[in-house]
Amino acid sequence: MPPDPDEDTVPAVPVPIEEVLDLHPFHPRDIPSVVEEYLREAAARGFQEVRLIHGRGKGFQRKVVQEFLARHPQVLRFADAPPERGGWGATVVSLKPTRPSQAGPPP
């Protein structure tokens, strides 16, 4: 019998670290942990700005993402993306500069 995708035993899926992360494939309950790991890795790789695509819909995912970003220590600032980069269906995040001691091991 195949595993239940709603169970907590679903194996981790590697996410490529690029300047944009599309959150559509992830279950809503996983969004905070996915964004946490992504921001940590993006900062460690020297990204100064990233874009999180959460979609437009009713704004629930946007709210979850932006509330999380407001509390994240690595986030300098964030805002809805400009229209040509997704508008309110995406959030642009500026990351604080990372000192070498904070960056973790090299990729």
N, C-alpha and C positions, 0 to 999 in steps of 0.2 A: 504494500500500500504506500503511495507517495506521501511525503511529509506534508503536514498542514502548513501552508504559507503564513498563517496567522499565529503560529506558535513561536515562542522565543528561541527555538532551536534552529531557526533558519540560518544557514551559513553566511558569513560575511561576504559581501561582494566588493571586490576591489574597484575603487573609483579613480580614474585618471585625474591627476592634479593639473588642471589647466586654468586659464583666467575666467572661465565660465563653468558653473555647475548647474545643470538642469535638475531640479528637485522632483519633477513629475514622476519618475520611476519609483520613488520611495514612498513607503507607507507613511501617512501623516504622523503617527506616533514616533517614527524614527527620525523625523526631520531635525530636531535639536541635536541628536548625537551625530548625525551625518554632517550637519553644518559645523559642529564643534571640531570634528576630525579634519574636515576640509580646510577650515580656517587655520588650524594648527599647521597642517602640511603646507598650505599656501604661504604662510608667513615664513616657515622654515626654508622654503625655496626662494624667498626674496620677493614675492609678489607684493606690490604696494596697493593694488586695487584688484578686486574681483567682482564678478556679477553673479548673483544668485537668481535663477529663473524659477519662480514659484507659481506663475500663471495668474490670470486675472480672476476668473470665477466670481465667487462671492467675497473674496478678500480674506478668507480664513487663513490660508497658508501664508499670505503676505503678513498678516498680523502676528502669527506664530514666529515667523522668521525675524521680523523687525523687533518684536519684544525680546527675542533671544539676543539679537545683535546689540540692543541697548544695554544689556548687562555684561557683554563679553569684554574681557580686559584687553584683547588684542585689537579691538575695533576702535579706530580713531573717529570715524563718522560714517553715516550711511544715508542713502536717499533713494527714492524711486528713480529708476533709470530714465534717461531722456527718451522721448518717443521713438527715436531711431534705434534704440537699444532695448526696447521692450516696454517702455512706459511703466505704468503701475503693475505690470505683470512680472517685473524684475526689480531687484534691488542692487544698487551699486554700493560696494563696501570699500572704504579706504582703511587699510591696515596700518597699525602703528609700526614704525621701524623696529626691526628685531635686532637686538645685540647678538653677537656671535655666541655668547653663553646661553641665550634663550633658544637658539635655532635648532638645537638637537643635532643628531648625527647627519653628516652629508648624505644626499640621496644616492 
